[in-house]
Amino acid sequence: MIWSGIEYNGKHSYRDFGLTLESRKIGNPSKNKILESVPFSHTQYDFSSLYGDQEYVERQLTYVFNITGEMGRNHLYVRETDILHWLMPPSKKIKLKDDKLPGFYFLAEVMENPDDEDYFVGGKLSISFTAYPFKIADREEGHDRWDEFNFLWDVAQTTSFTVSGRLDTILHNPGAKHARPDIQASAAMQIIKEGVTYQVKKGESSSFDFVLKPGQNHLRIIGNGSISFNYRKEMI
């Protein structure tokens, strides 16, 4: 599709700049292995998952665009300046959406100026982003948009509950890494997960300790009122 491209920093590569996409390379993140060797031994210990998750290094996203339009170097330089004003200002990783991956976004930033190669009737622009290792779902778990449901990895589930004394339930994390949900409760409650009790205050809260591992998470919620868990799946 000629209009296929990326949306970044409030603008789209084709709709706003007329850039046609020649190629894309969405690199996969590598594992960040933390290995320690035992002196005088061939044994190594792997501490990469010490805190529950396998850590990954940042991933690289590379896009090569065709700069089309009028002939002439001056025109190309003007177009390039306009594009740089789009790409370079963000000082941190922000949302990047790739039309090839509907339903997900990356957190990415351009670290170095894009490379360009001028031609007589046009040019090519190569843009490399440094991105957070995982792609993140657009919608939180528990959404009811069935036209966006993916039967390969999505889970139809409820993430909001009414509790009257005690409630046993299951929350699914279909992602590849632990999810740390934002919890909204109408009253103070307790959550028991894998034998550990977590105190939940009234209002909005989150905890570094309370996470949902990939797969099923069995919860016992004690209290009275409404409670909701807001989180998104993250995929490699």
C-alpha positions in Angstrom: 0.0 0.0 0.0 1.5 3.3 -1.0 0.3 5.1 2.1 1.8 2.6 4.4 4.2 4.2 6.8 4.6 5.4 10.4 2.9 7.8 12.7 5.3 9.6 15.0 5.3 12.9 16.9 1.7 13.7 15.8 2.3 13.3 12.0 2.2 10.5 9.5 5.1 9.8 7.1 2.9 9.6 4.0 -0.2 11.7 4.8 1.8 14.6 6.1 5.1 14.4 4.1 4.3 12.3 1.1 7.0 9.8 1.9 6.6 6.4 0.4 8.0 3.5 2.3 10.7 1.5 0.4 11.6 -0.9 3.2 11.4 -1.4 6.9 13.4 -3.5 9.4 11.9 -4.1 12.7 14.7 -5.7 14.7 14.0 -8.0 17.5 15.5 -7.3 20.9 18.3 -9.4 22.3 18.3 -10.9 25.8 20.4 -9.0 28.3 22.2 -11.9 29.9 23.8 -11.3 33.3 26.2 -14.2 33.9 28.7 -14.8 36.7 31.4 -17.4 36.5 32.5 -19.5 39.5 36.2 -19.2 40.2 38.2 -22.3 39.2 35.1 -23.8 37.6 33.3 -24.0 34.2 30.0 -23.3 36.0 28.1 -20.0 35.2 25.1 -18.7 37.1 22.5 -16.7 35.2 21.0 -13.7 37.1 19.1 -12.3 34.1 15.7 -13.1 35.6 16.6 -12.3 39.2 13.5 -10.0 39.5 11.1 -12.3 37.7 11.5 -11.1 34.1 14.1 -11.8 31.5 15.6 -8.5 30.6 16.1 -7.3 27.0 18.1 -4.6 25.4 16.6 -1.9 23.3 15.6 -2.7 19.7 16.3 -0.8 16.5 13.7 0.2 14.0 14.9 1.3 10.5 12.8 2.7 7.8 13.9 3.8 4.3 11.6 6.3 2.6 11.5 7.7 -0.9 11.3 11.5 -1.0 9.2 12.1 -4.1 8.0 15.3 -5.7 9.6 18.1 -7.8 13.1 17.7 -9.3 16.1 19.6 -8.0 18.4 19.5 -5.0 17.0 22.6 -3.4 13.6 21.1 -3.2 15.0 18.0 -1.6 16.9 20.0 1.0 13.8 21.9 1.9 11.9 18.6 2.3 14.6 17.1 4.3 14.7 20.1 6.7 10.9 19.8 7.2 11.2 16.1 7.9 14.0 16.7 10.5 11.8 19.2 12.3 9.3 16.3 12.6 11.7 13.6 13.8 14.4 15.2 15.9 12.6 17.4 18.6 11.4 14.6 21.0 13.9 14.3 23.8 12.6 11.0 25.0 11.0 7.8 23.6 7.5 8.5 22.4 4.8 6.6 20.7 5.5 5.3 17.2 2.8 3.4 15.3 3.7 1.3 12.2 0.8 0.7 9.8 2.1 -2.9 9.4 1.4 -3.6 13.1 -2.1 -2.5 13.8 -3.1 -2.7 17.5 0.4 -2.0 18.8 2.9 0.8 19.2 6.5 1.2 20.0 8.2 3.7 22.3 11.0 5.1 20.2 13.4 8.0 19.6 15.7 9.1 16.8 19.2 9.3 18.4 21.1 10.4 15.3 20.3 12.5 12.2 18.8 10.4 9.4 21.0 9.5 6.4 19.9 10.7 3.0 21.1 9.8 -0.5 20.2 12.4 -3.2 19.2 11.4 -6.7 18.5 13.5 -9.7 14.7 13.1 -9.5 14.3 12.3 -5.9 16.0 10.9 -2.8 16.0 8.3 -0.2 15.9 8.9 3.6 17.0 6.2 6.1 15.6 6.7 9.6 16.7 4.6 12.6 14.9 4.7 15.9 16.1 3.3 19.2 13.1 1.7 20.9 11.9 0.1 24.1 12.3 -3.7 23.6 8.6 -4.6 23.6 5.7 -3.4 21.4 2.7 -2.3 23.5 -1.0 -2.9 22.9 -3.0 0.1 22.0 -5.9 -1.0 24.2 -5.9 -2.1 27.8 -6.9 -5.7 28.7 -10.6 -6.2 29.1 -11.6 -4.0 26.1 -14.7 -5.1 24.2 -13.6 -4.2 20.6 -14.4 -7.5 19.0 -13.4 -6.3 15.5 -9.8 -5.9 16.9 -9.7 -9.2 18.8 -6.8 -11.5 17.8 -7.6 -15.1 18.4 -4.0 -16.1 18.5 -3.1 -14.3 21.7 -5.9 -12.1 22.9 -8.0 -13.2 25.9 -11.7 -12.2 26.4 -11.8 -11.2 30.1 -13.2 -8.8 32.6 -10.8 -6.6 34.5 -13.4 -4.7 36.6 -15.2 -6.3 39.5 -17.7 -5.7 42.3 -16.5 -7.2 45.6 -18.9 -8.1 48.4 -16.7 -9.5 51.2 -14.5 -11.8 49.1 -14.1 -12.5 45.4 -11.9 -15.2 43.8 -11.0 -14.4 40.2 -8.4 -14.8 37.5 -6.6 -12.1 35.5 -4.8 -13.1 32.3 -1.7 -11.5 31.1 -1.3 -12.5 27.4 1.9 -10.5 27.1 5.5 -11.7 27.1 6.6 -9.8 30.2 5.2 -9.0 33.6 2.5 -6.4 33.7 2.3 -3.9 36.6 -1.4 -2.8 36.6 -2.8 0.5 37.7 -5.5 -0.3 40.3 -8.6 1.8 40.8 -10.6 0.9 43.9 -13.7 2.6 45.5 -12.5 1.5 48.9 -9.4 0.1 50.6 -9.1 -3.7 49.9 -6.7 -6.6 50.1 -5.5 -8.7 47.3 -4.0 -12.2 48.0 -1.8 -13.6 45.2 0.3 -16.7 45.5 0.1 -16.5 49.3 1.2 -12.8 49.5 -1.2 -10.2 50.7 -1.1 -6.7 49.1 -2.8 -3.7 50.6 -4.8 -1.6 48.1 -5.8 1.9 49.1 -8.9 3.8 48.0 -8.5 5.6 44.7 -5.8 5.0 42.1 -2.6 3.1 42.9 0.1 0.8 41.7 2.9 -1.2 43.3 6.3 -2.2 42.1 5.7 -5.5 44.0 2.3 -6.4 42.6 2.7 -7.7 39.1 0.8 -10.0 36.8 3.0 -12.7 35.3 2.4 -13.9 31.7 -0.5 -16.4 31.7 -3.1 -16.9 34.5 -2.9 -15.0 37.8 -5.2 -16.2 40.5 -6.4 -13.5 42.9 -8.5 -13.4 46.0 -9.9 -9.9 46.6 -11.2 -9.0 50.1 -13.2 -5.9 50.7 -16.4 -4.1 49.6 -16.8 -2.0 46.6 -15.6 -1.8 43.0 -12.1 -2.5 41.8 -10.5 -2.4 38.3 -7.1 -3.4 36.9 -5.7 -1.4 34.0 -2.8 -2.9 32.1 -1.7 -3.6 28.5 0.0 -6.6 27.0 3.6 -6.2 25.8 4.9 -8.5 23.0 8.3 -9.1 21.6 
